[in-house]
């Protein structure tokens, strides 16, 4: 018979590994509170699980500074939520008559919006996955709906579509 380790009751092996690594998933309540407090644009980035940054062809390539190591710094703001900034470091190398540029590193910096809005959830609430965000948004959109009524309306819509398709084939 397996022993229960304190604080680990009911956790899967993955859950135990995540807990050991400091990765704790946010509760449904914390996700719901977060979703209620952020804009639709932030929800879009969170639900998608990524930001939308313009390509070099769209935005061009402009450097804002040079760091202490001589690398060129480029900053790009997410065109959706406007709260994430990708900071890229580029190196320029002269090879004969050509100059080549290569991205060395890139990372994300989150800024606070003009109304105090923040992309990341408050510290201590746990990690919020895109799936959790989507589940919360869907649950709020369907609040008050009866599961039985939803099933009946889907069955009716499917039956209506089938009749329509049969009429189209026969007529």
C-alpha positions in Angstrom: 0.0 0.0 0.0 1.4 3.4 -1.0 2.0 6.0 1.7 0.6 9.5 1.4 3.2 12.2 1.6 2.0 15.4 3.4 0.9 18.0 1.0 0.8 15.7 -2.0 -2.5 13.8 -1.4 -4.3 13.2 -4.7 -1.6 14.6 -6.9 -0.5 12.8 -10.1 3.1 12.2 -10.8 3.1 15.2 -13.1 1.4 17.3 -10.3 4.1 16.2 -7.9 6.9 17.2 -10.3 5.2 20.5 -11.0 4.9 21.2 -7.3 8.5 20.3 -6.7 9.6 22.7 -9.5 7.5 25.5 -8.0 4.8 25.2 -10.7 1.4 25.5 -9.1 -1.7 25.7 -11.3 -4.1 28.5 -10.4 -7.5 27.6 -9.0 -10.7 28.1 -11.0 -11.7 30.9 -8.7 -8.4 32.8 -9.2 -8.7 32.4 -13.0 -12.3 33.7 -12.9 -11.2 36.7 -10.9 -8.3 37.4 -13.3 -10.6 37.0 -16.4 -13.1 39.5 -14.9 -10.4 42.1 -14.4 -8.6 42.2 -17.8 -9.5 43.5 -21.3 -10.7 41.4 -24.2 -7.3 42.0 -25.9 -5.4 40.4 -22.9 -7.9 37.5 -22.9 -7.2 36.9 -26.7 -3.4 36.7 -26.1 -3.8 34.5 -23.0 -6.3 32.2 -24.6 -4.2 31.9 -27.7 -1.1 31.3 -25.6 1.0 33.8 -27.5 1.4 37.4 -28.5 1.1 39.0 -31.9 4.3 40.8 -32.8 4.8 42.4 -36.2 7.2 40.8 -38.6 10.3 42.5 -39.8 8.6 43.0 -43.2 5.6 44.6 -41.5 7.4 46.9 -39.0 10.9 47.2 -40.5 13.9 46.8 -38.3 14.8 49.7 -36.0 17.2 49.5 -33.1 16.5 51.7 -30.0 19.9 51.3 -28.3 23.2 49.5 -28.0 24.0 47.5 -24.9 27.3 47.3 -23.0 28.3 44.3 -25.1 27.8 46.2 -28.3 24.6 44.3 -29.3 21.8 46.2 -31.0 18.5 46.3 -29.0 15.1 46.1 -30.8 11.8 46.4 -29.0 8.4 45.2 -30.4 5.1 45.7 -28.7 2.3 43.1 -29.0 -0.2 44.5 -31.5 -3.1 42.8 -29.6 -2.8 43.3 -25.9 -0.2 46.1 -26.0 1.2 45.0 -22.6 4.0 42.6 -23.8 7.2 43.9 -25.3 9.6 41.5 -27.0 13.2 42.7 -26.4 15.6 41.4 -29.0 19.4 41.6 -29.0 21.1 41.6 -32.4 24.7 41.2 -33.5 26.0 42.8 -36.7 29.0 41.2 -38.4 30.9 42.5 -41.4 32.0 39.7 -43.8 33.9 41.0 -46.8 31.6 43.4 -48.5 28.4 42.2 -46.7 27.1 42.9 -43.3 25.0 40.2 -41.7 22.7 40.6 -38.7 21.7 37.8 -36.4 19.4 37.7 -33.4 21.3 36.6 -30.4 18.6 36.6 -27.7 15.0 37.7 -27.2 12.8 37.9 -24.2 9.5 39.3 -23.0 8.9 42.3 -20.7 5.5 43.0 -19.5 4.4 46.6 -18.9 1.5 48.1 -17.0 -1.3 49.5 -19.2 -2.5 53.1 -19.0 -5.4 52.1 -16.7 -3.2 50.0 -14.4 -4.0 46.7 -16.3 -1.4 44.0 -16.0 -0.9 41.0 -18.3 0.4 38.6 -15.6 -1.9 37.5 -12.8 -0.9 38.7 -9.3 1.9 36.8 -7.7 1.0 33.8 -5.5 -2.1 32.8 -7.5 -0.3 30.1 -9.5 0.2 29.5 -13.2 -2.8 30.1 -15.5 -2.8 28.1 -18.7 -4.5 29.1 -22.0 -6.9 26.2 -21.4 -7.9 27.5 -18.0 -8.4 31.0 -19.4 -10.6 29.6 -22.3 -12.6 27.4 -19.8 -13.3 30.5 -17.7 -14.4 32.6 -20.6 -16.6 29.8 -22.0 -18.2 29.2 -18.5 -19.0 32.9 -18.2 -20.5 33.0 -21.7 -22.7 30.1 -20.9 -23.6 31.1 -17.4 -27.3 30.4 -16.7 -27.6 27.9 -19.6 -29.1 24.5 -18.9 -26.9 21.6 -20.1 -30.1 19.7 -21.1 -31.4 22.8 -23.0 -28.1 23.1 -24.8 -28.2 19.4 -25.9 -31.8 19.7 -27.1 -31.0 22.9 -29.1 -28.0 21.2 -30.7 -30.0 18.1 -31.6 -32.8 20.2 -33.1 -30.2 22.2 -35.2 -28.7 19.0 -36.4 -32.1 17.6 -37.3 -33.0 20.8 -39.2 -29.7 20.8 -41.1 -30.2 17.1 -42.0 -33.8 17.9 -43.4 -32.5 20.8 -45.3 -29.7 18.7 -46.9 -32.2 16.0 -47.8 -34.5 18.5 -49.4 -31.6 20.0 -51.4 -30.6 16.5 -52.7 -34.1 15.5 -53.6 -35.3 18.7 -55.0 
